[in-house]
Structure formats: C-alpha cells, structure tokens
C-alpha cells in the first residue's frame, strides 16, 4: 500500500474501517512537509492525505471516531 516514505505511526478507527498512517516525507528533521494517509481497510486503498506539520510520530483515534490526534 503506497504511503509516504517513512511511516512513523498507525491508528485505526473504532470500527476498523479506516487506518491512519503518519509519515515523514524525508529523513531530515529540517523538512517538515509531512502527512497522514487515510486508508480504507475494505478496499486497501489510500483515499485521502492530510497535511501535517512538525513530523507526526503517532496517531490516535478518539473512542467515538470523531477526532484524530497526532503527536510529535
């Protein structure tokens, strides 16, 4: 499944229909162009990419699936 170069964390929705993959586009800490890929687990395809700053290391989905939290 294609995601950005350096996957750094995974998070799944409560019903497991979505997988969120935080990724760093570069190994350089000076390059802050990062993203979170949204994967539909039913089709195993990337359906969206969310721009993120400050190199997200982990992603966590709230218990009700309404919010996505990314940490650095």
Biopython code that builds the backbone (N, CA, C, O; Angstrom):
import numpy as np
from Bio.PDB.StructureBuilder import StructureBuilder

atoms = [
    (1, "UNK", "N", (0.843, -1.157, 0.000)),
    (1, "UNK", "CA", (0.000, 0.000, 0.000)),
    (1, "UNK", "C", (0.900, 1.235, 0.000)),
    (1, "UNK", "O", (1.758, 1.354, 0.874)),
    (2, "UNK", "N", (0.736, 2.145, -0.938)),
    (2, "UNK", "CA", (1.639, 3.291, -1.005)),
    (2, "UNK", "C", (1.326, 4.362, 0.039)),
    (2, "UNK", "O", (0.234, 4.929, 0.062)),
    (3, "UNK", "N", (2.296, 4.621, 0.890)),
    (3, "UNK", "CA", (2.234, 5.756, 1.808)),
    (3, "UNK", "C", (3.543, 6.513, 1.652)),
    (3, "UNK", "O", (4.441, 6.077, 0.931)),
    (4, "UNK", "N", (3.641, 7.615, 2.312)),
    (4, "UNK", "CA", (4.865, 8.408, 2.205)),
    (4, "UNK", "C", (6.067, 7.594, 2.672)),
    (4, "UNK", "O", (5.914, 6.506, 3.227)),
    (5, "UNK", "N", (7.224, 8.114, 2.451)),
    (5, "UNK", "CA", (8.471, 7.389, 2.607)),
    (5, "UNK", "C", (8.721, 6.741, 3.967)),
    (5, "UNK", "O", (9.067, 5.561, 4.030)),
    (6, "UNK", "N", (8.556, 7.473, 5.025)),
    (6, "UNK", "CA", (8.912, 6.963, 6.351)),
    (6, "UNK", "C", (7.680, 6.920, 7.244)),
    (6, "UNK", "O", (7.369, 7.902, 7.918)),
    (7, "UNK", "N", (6.982, 5.799, 7.255)),
    (7, "UNK", "CA", (5.814, 5.656, 8.131)),
    (7, "UNK", "C", (6.293, 5.685, 9.574)),
    (7, "UNK", "O", (7.263, 5.012, 9.926)),
    (8, "UNK", "N", (5.611, 6.465, 10.411)),
    (8, "UNK", "CA", (6.042, 6.617, 11.798)),
    (8, "UNK", "C", (5.012, 6.147, 12.815)),
    (8, "UNK", "O", (5.355, 5.939, 13.979)),
    (9, "UNK", "N", (3.749, 5.974, 12.403)),
    (9, "UNK", "CA", (2.735, 5.539, 13.349)),
    (9, "UNK", "C", (1.461, 5.096, 12.660)),
    (9, "UNK", "O", (1.201, 5.457, 11.511)),
    (10, "UNK", "N", (0.665, 4.307, 13.377)),
    (10, "UNK", "CA", (-0.602, 3.790, 12.865)),
    (10, "UNK", "C", (-1.706, 4.027, 13.883)),
    (10, "UNK", "O", (-1.471, 3.991, 15.091)),
    (11, "UNK", "N", (-2.906, 4.268, 13.386)),
    (11, "UNK", "CA", (-4.085, 4.375, 14.241)),
    (11, "UNK", "C", (-5.285, 3.877, 13.458)),
    (11, "UNK", "O", (-5.396, 4.141, 12.261)),
    (12, "UNK", "N", (-6.181, 3.162, 14.115)),
    (12, "UNK", "CA", (-7.361, 2.617, 13.446)),
    (12, "UNK", "C", (-8.628, 3.210, 14.043)),
    (12, "UNK", "O", (-8.689, 3.515, 15.234)),
    (13, "UNK", "N", (-9.636, 3.368, 13.197)),
    (13, "UNK", "CA", (-10.936, 3.831, 13.686)),
    (13, "UNK", "C", (-11.545, 2.744, 14.568)),
    (13, "UNK", "O", (-11.174, 1.577, 14.441)),
    (14, "UNK", "N", (-12.474, 3.101, 15.462)),
    (14, "UNK", "CA", (-13.062, 2.110, 16.371)),
    (14, "UNK", "C", (-13.700, 0.910, 15.653)),
    (14, "UNK", "O", (-13.670, -0.205, 16.172)),
    (15, "UNK", "N", (-14.273, 1.132, 14.473)),
    (15, "UNK", "CA", (-14.885, 0.017, 13.739)),
    (15, "UNK", "C", (-13.920, -0.627, 12.741)),
    (15, "UNK", "O", (-14.312, -1.504, 11.971)),
    (16, "UNK", "N", (-12.660, -0.189, 12.758)),
    (16, "UNK", "CA", (-11.593, -0.728, 11.913)),
    (16, "UNK", "C", (-11.825, -0.509, 10.419)),
    (16, "UNK", "O", (-11.224, -1.209, 9.603)),
    (17, "UNK", "N", (-12.673, 0.436, 10.042)),
    (17, "UNK", "CA", (-12.899, 0.683, 8.621)),
    (17, "UNK", "C", (-11.874, 1.652, 8.033)),
    (17, "UNK", "O", (-11.721, 1.719, 6.813)),
    (18, "UNK", "N", (-11.175, 2.397, 8.878)),
    (18, "UNK", "CA", (-10.164, 3.348, 8.435)),
    (18, "UNK", "C", (-8.867, 3.111, 9.182)),
    (18, "UNK", "O", (-8.864, 2.843, 10.383)),
    (19, "UNK", "N", (-7.776, 3.211, 8.461)),
    (19, "UNK", "CA", (-6.449, 3.140, 9.060)),
    (19, "UNK", "C", (-5.740, 4.445, 8.749)),
    (19, "UNK", "O", (-5.738, 4.895, 7.603)),
    (20, "UNK", "N", (-5.140, 5.052, 9.756)),
    (20, "UNK", "CA", (-4.429, 6.317, 9.598)),
    (20, "UNK", "C", (-2.940, 6.052, 9.783)),
    (20, "UNK", "O", (-2.525, 5.462, 10.781)),
    (21, "UNK", "N", (-2.137, 6.493, 8.811)),
    (21, "UNK", "CA", (-0.696, 6.256, 8.847)),
    (21, "UNK", "C", (0.019, 7.604, 8.824)),
    (21, "UNK", "O", (-0.054, 8.342, 7.842)),
    (22, "UNK", "N", (0.714, 7.914, 9.925)),
    (22, "UNK", "CA", (1.512, 9.138, 9.936)),
    (22, "UNK", "C", (2.831, 8.843, 9.236)),
    (22, "UNK", "O", (3.395, 7.758, 9.381)),
    (23, "UNK", "N", (3.318, 9.825, 8.471)),
    (23, "UNK", "CA", (4.530, 9.588, 7.688)),
    (23, "UNK", "C", (5.354, 10.852, 7.551)),
    (23, "UNK", "O", (4.831, 11.965, 7.504)),
    (24, "UNK", "N", (6.641, 10.646, 7.488)),
    (24, "UNK", "CA", (7.602, 11.720, 7.256)),
    (24, "UNK", "C", (8.106, 11.548, 5.830)),
    (24, "UNK", "O", (8.545, 10.461, 5.455)),
    (25, "UNK", "N", (8.050, 12.594, 5.047)),
    (25, "UNK", "CA", (8.470, 12.519, 3.649)),
    (25, "UNK", "C", (9.979, 12.474, 3.493)),
    (25, "UNK", "O", (10.486, 12.062, 2.450)),
    (26, "UNK", "N", (10.682, 12.886, 4.501)),
    (26, "UNK", "CA", (12.131, 12.939, 4.414)),
    (26, "UNK", "C", (12.709, 12.492, 5.742)),
    (26, "UNK", "O", (12.063, 12.607, 6.783)),
    (27, "UNK", "N", (13.911, 11.988, 5.698)),
    (27, "UNK", "CA", (14.570, 11.608, 6.948)),
    (27, "UNK", "C", (15.196, 12.819, 7.625)),
    (27, "UNK", "O", (15.704, 12.710, 8.741)),
    (28, "UNK", "N", (15.166, 13.960, 6.970)),
    (28, "UNK", "CA", (15.744, 15.173, 7.526)),
    (28, "UNK", "C", (14.776, 15.825, 8.509)),
    (28, "UNK", "O", (13.597, 15.994, 8.197)),
    (29, "UNK", "N", (15.254, 16.185, 9.670)),
    (29, "UNK", "CA", (14.410, 16.878, 10.643)),
    (29, "UNK", "C", (14.172, 18.330, 10.243)),
    (29, "UNK", "O", (13.381, 19.029, 10.877)),
    (30, "UNK", "N", (14.855, 18.787, 9.191)),
    (30, "UNK", "CA", (14.655, 20.149, 8.705)),
    (30, "UNK", "C", (13.530, 20.219, 7.680)),
    (30, "UNK", "O", (13.112, 21.311, 7.296)),
    (31, "UNK", "N", (13.042, 19.083, 7.239)),
    (31, "UNK", "CA", (11.971, 19.024, 6.237)),
    (31, "UNK", "C", (10.670, 18.685, 6.951)),
    (31, "UNK", "O", (10.481, 17.548, 7.382)),
    (32, "UNK", "N", (9.774, 19.654, 7.080)),
    (32, "UNK", "CA", (8.554, 19.484, 7.859)),
    (32, "UNK", "C", (7.335, 19.183, 6.998)),
    (32, "UNK", "O", (6.215, 19.291, 7.498)),
    (33, "UNK", "N", (7.494, 18.810, 5.730)),
    (33, "UNK", "CA", (6.362, 18.505, 4.856)),
    (33, "UNK", "C", (5.928, 17.065, 5.103)),
    (33, "UNK", "O", (6.444, 16.142, 4.472)),
    (34, "UNK", "N", (5.014, 16.877, 5.989)),
    (34, "UNK", "CA", (4.610, 15.537, 6.386)),
    (34, "UNK", "C", (3.116, 15.357, 6.181)),
    (34, "UNK", "O", (2.403, 16.311, 5.870)),
    (35, "UNK", "N", (2.643, 14.114, 6.360)),
    (35, "UNK", "CA", (1.234, 13.854, 6.094)),
    (35, "UNK", "C", (0.724, 12.671, 6.905)),
    (35, "UNK", "O", (1.489, 11.914, 7.502)),
    (36, "UNK", "N", (-0.589, 12.544, 6.902)),
    (36, "UNK", "CA", (-1.256, 11.379, 7.468)),
    (36, "UNK", "C", (-2.109, 10.804, 6.338)),
    (36, "UNK", "O", (-2.996, 11.481, 5.816)),
    (37, "UNK", "N", (-1.838, 9.562, 5.967)),
    (37, "UNK", "CA", (-2.605, 8.899, 4.917)),
    (37, "UNK", "C", (-3.826, 8.228, 5.534)),
    (37, "UNK", "O", (-3.741, 7.633, 6.608)),
    (38, "UNK", "N", (-4.951, 8.326, 4.854)),
    (38, "UNK", "CA", (-6.190, 7.692, 5.293)),
    (38, "UNK", "C", (-6.434, 6.499, 4.370)),
    (38, "UNK", "O", (-6.555, 6.658, 3.156)),
    (39, "UNK", "N", (-6.506, 5.318, 4.949)),
    (39, "UNK", "CA", (-6.646, 4.094, 4.172)),
    (39, "UNK", "C", (-7.990, 3.445, 4.473)),
    (39, "UNK", "O", (-8.352, 3.245, 5.632)),
    (40, "UNK", "N", (-8.716, 3.122, 3.421)),
    (40, "UNK", "CA", (-9.975, 2.380, 3.532)),
    (40, "UNK", "C", (-9.601, 0.909, 3.663)),
    (40, "UNK", "O", (-9.061, 0.320, 2.727)),
    (41, "UNK", "N", (-9.885, 0.316, 4.817)),
    (41, "UNK", "CA", (-9.471, -1.073, 5.048)),
    (41, "UNK", "C", (-10.317, -2.081, 4.273)),
    (41, "UNK", "O", (-9.939, -3.248, 4.167)),
    (42, "UNK", "N", (-11.444, -1.654, 3.735)),
    (42, "UNK", "CA", (-12.257, -2.548, 2.918)),
    (42, "UNK", "C", (-11.706, -2.724, 1.520)),
    (42, "UNK", "O", (-11.847, -3.785, 0.913)),
    (43, "UNK", "N", (-11.067, -1.661, 1.007)),
    (43, "UNK", "CA", (-10.518, -1.717, -0.354)),
    (43, "UNK", "C", (-8.996, -1.685, -0.370)),
    (43, "UNK", "O", (-8.381, -1.816, -1.428)),
    (44, "UNK", "N", (-8.391, -1.512, 0.795)),
    (44, "UNK", "CA", (-6.930, -1.416, 0.913)),
    (44, "UNK", "C", (-6.361, -0.345, -0.003)),
    (44, "UNK", "O", (-5.355, -0.564, -0.676)),
    (45, "UNK", "N", (-7.011, 0.816, -0.026)),
    (45, "UNK", "CA", (-6.524, 1.907, -0.861)),
    (45, "UNK", "C", (-6.450, 3.196, -0.052)),
    (45, "UNK", "O", (-7.227, 3.413, 0.877)),
    (46, "UNK", "N", (-5.500, 4.041, -0.427)),
    (46, "UNK", "CA", (-5.361, 5.352, 0.193)),
    (46, "UNK", "C", (-6.445, 6.247, -0.393)),
    (46, "UNK", "O", (-6.481, 6.463, -1.605)),
    (47, "UNK", "N", (-7.327, 6.770, 0.455)),
    (47, "UNK", "CA", (-8.442, 7.581, -0.017)),
    (47, "UNK", "C", (-8.260, 9.067, 0.250)),
    (47, "UNK", "O", (-8.978, 9.893, -0.314)),
    (48, "UNK", "N", (-7.301, 9.414, 1.107)),
    (48, "UNK", "CA", (-7.065, 10.821, 1.403)),
    (48, "UNK", "C", (-5.699, 10.964, 2.048)),
    (48, "UNK", "O", (-5.159, 10.011, 2.610)),
    (49, "UNK", "N", (-5.146, 12.167, 1.961)),
    (49, "UNK", "CA", (-3.916, 12.512, 2.673)),
    (49, "UNK", "C", (-4.158, 13.829, 3.383)),
    (49, "UNK", "O", (-4.652, 14.789, 2.791)),
    (50, "UNK", "N", (-3.805, 13.863, 4.653)),
    (50, "UNK", "CA", (-3.979, 15.055, 5.471)),
    (50, "UNK", "C", (-2.603, 15.683, 5.679)),
    (50, "UNK", "O", (-1.682, 15.026, 6.164)),
    (51, "UNK", "N", (-2.471, 16.945, 5.313)),
    (51, "UNK", "CA", (-1.199, 17.641, 5.530)),
    (51, "UNK", "C", (-0.979, 17.815, 7.027)),
    (51, "UNK", "O", (-1.906, 18.142, 7.769)),
    (52, "UNK", "N", (0.246, 17.594, 7.455)),
    (52, "UNK", "CA", (0.577, 17.724, 8.872)),
    (52, "UNK", "C", (1.921, 18.433, 8.998)),
    (52, "UNK", "O", (2.810, 18.266, 8.163)),
    (53, "UNK", "N", (2.049, 19.211, 10.036)),
    (53, "UNK", "CA", (3.313, 19.876, 10.309)),
    (53, "UNK", "C", (3.993, 19.214, 11.500)),
    (53, "UNK", "O", (3.370, 18.481, 12.267)),
    (54, "UNK", "N", (5.250, 19.483, 11.631)),
    (54, "UNK", "CA", (6.037, 19.033, 12.781)),
    (54, "UNK", "C", (6.136, 17.526, 12.901)),
    (54, "UNK", "O", (6.156, 16.993, 14.011)),
    (55, "UNK", "N", (6.200, 16.834, 11.779)),
    (55, "UNK", "CA", (6.512, 15.408, 11.733)),
    (55, "UNK", "C", (5.727, 14.575, 12.736)),
    (55, "UNK", "O", (6.269, 14.227, 13.785)),
    (56, "UNK", "N", (4.469, 14.243, 12.453)),
    (56, "UNK", "CA", (3.700, 13.440, 13.402)),
    (56, "UNK", "C", (4.345, 12.066, 13.616)),
    (56, "UNK", "O", (4.676, 11.365, 12.660)),
    (57, "UNK", "N", (4.511, 11.705, 14.872)),
    (57, "UNK", "CA", (5.111, 10.406, 15.203)),
    (57, "UNK", "C", (4.062, 9.343, 15.472)),
    (57, "UNK", "O", (4.255, 8.174, 15.140)),
    (58, "UNK", "N", (2.953, 9.747, 16.073)),
    (58, "UNK", "CA", (1.889, 8.792, 16.385)),
    (58, "UNK", "C", (0.537, 9.398, 16.018)),
    (58, "UNK", "O", (0.378, 10.618, 15.974)),
    (59, "UNK", "N", (-0.421, 8.533, 15.761)),
    (59, "UNK", "CA", (-1.798, 8.973, 15.540)),
    (59, "UNK", "C", (-2.713, 8.107, 16.401)),
    (59, "UNK", "O", (-2.503, 6.902, 16.540)),
    (60, "UNK", "N", (-3.718, 8.737, 16.967)),
    (60, "UNK", "CA", (-4.688, 8.050, 17.812)),
    (60, "UNK", "C", (-6.077, 8.547, 17.448)),
    (60, "UNK", "O", (-6.281, 9.747, 17.262)),
    (61, "UNK", "N", (-7.011, 7.649, 17.349)),
    (61, "UNK", "CA", (-8.394, 7.998, 17.034)),
    (61, "UNK", "C", (-9.192, 7.977, 18.331)),
    (61, "UNK", "O", (-9.029, 7.076, 19.153)),
    (62, "UNK", "N", (-10.059, 8.975, 18.511)),
    (62, "UNK", "CA", (-10.882, 9.023, 19.720)),
    (62, "UNK", "C", (-11.804, 7.806, 19.781)),
    (62, "UNK", "O", (-12.042, 7.153, 18.765)),
    (63, "UNK", "N", (-12.313, 7.508, 20.952)),
    (63, "UNK", "CA", (-13.142, 6.312, 21.177)),
    (63, "UNK", "C", (-14.378, 6.277, 20.296)),
    (63, "UNK", "O", (-14.871, 5.201, 19.958)),
    (64, "UNK", "N", (-14.894, 7.478, 19.914)),
    (64, "UNK", "CA", (-16.101, 7.506, 19.070)),
    (64, "UNK", "C", (-15.776, 7.727, 17.590)),
    (64, "UNK", "O", (-16.683, 7.786, 16.760)),
    (65, "UNK", "N", (-14.486, 7.850, 17.256)),
    (65, "UNK", "CA", (-14.060, 8.022, 15.878)),
    (65, "UNK", "C", (-14.248, 9.427, 15.333)),
    (65, "UNK", "O", (-14.049, 9.652, 14.139)),
    (66, "UNK", "N", (-14.624, 10.372, 16.177)),
    (66, "UNK", "CA", (-14.904, 11.739, 15.722)),
    (66, "UNK", "C", (-13.643, 12.587, 15.579)),
    (66, "UNK", "O", (-13.646, 13.573, 14.841)),
    (67, "UNK", "N", (-12.569, 12.220, 16.272)),
    (67, "UNK", "CA", (-11.345, 13.023, 16.233)),
    (67, "UNK", "C", (-10.125, 12.149, 16.000)),
    (67, "UNK", "O", (-10.060, 10.986, 16.398)),
    (68, "UNK", "N", (-9.168, 12.769, 15.337)),
    (68, "UNK", "CA", (-7.872, 12.128, 15.112)),
    (68, "UNK", "C", (-6.828, 12.998, 15.782)),
    (68, "UNK", "O", (-6.757, 14.200, 15.527)),
    (69, "UNK", "N", (-6.017, 12.394, 16.637)),
    (69, "UNK", "CA", (-4.972, 13.118, 17.348)),
    (69, "UNK", "C", (-3.624, 12.683, 16.811)),
    (69, "UNK", "O", (-3.369, 11.491, 16.642)),
    (70, "UNK", "N", (-2.755, 13.659, 16.541)),
    (70, "UNK", "CA", (-1.396, 13.376, 16.090)),
    (70, "UNK", "C", (-0.432, 14.014, 17.070)),
    (70, "UNK", "O", (-0.640, 15.150, 17.497)),
    (71, "UNK", "N", (0.608, 13.305, 17.425)),
    (71, "UNK", "CA", (1.608, 13.836, 18.349)),
    (71, "UNK", "C", (2.965, 13.883, 17.666)),
    (71, "UNK", "O", (3.230, 13.173, 16.695)),
    (72, "UNK", "N", (3.799, 14.729, 18.201)),
    (72, "UNK", "CA", (5.156, 14.872, 17.665)),
    (72, "UNK", "C", (6.126, 14.480, 18.744)),
    (72, "UNK", "O", (7.337, 14.519, 18.529)),
]
sb = StructureBuilder()
sb.init_structure("model")
sb.init_model(0)
sb.init_chain("A")
sb.init_seg("    ")
for serial, (resi, resn, name, xyz) in enumerate(atoms, 1):
    if name == "N":
        sb.init_residue(resn, " ", resi, " ")
    sb.init_atom(name, np.array(xyz, "f"), 0.0, 1.0, " ", f" {name:<3s}", serial, name[0])
structure = sb.get_structure()
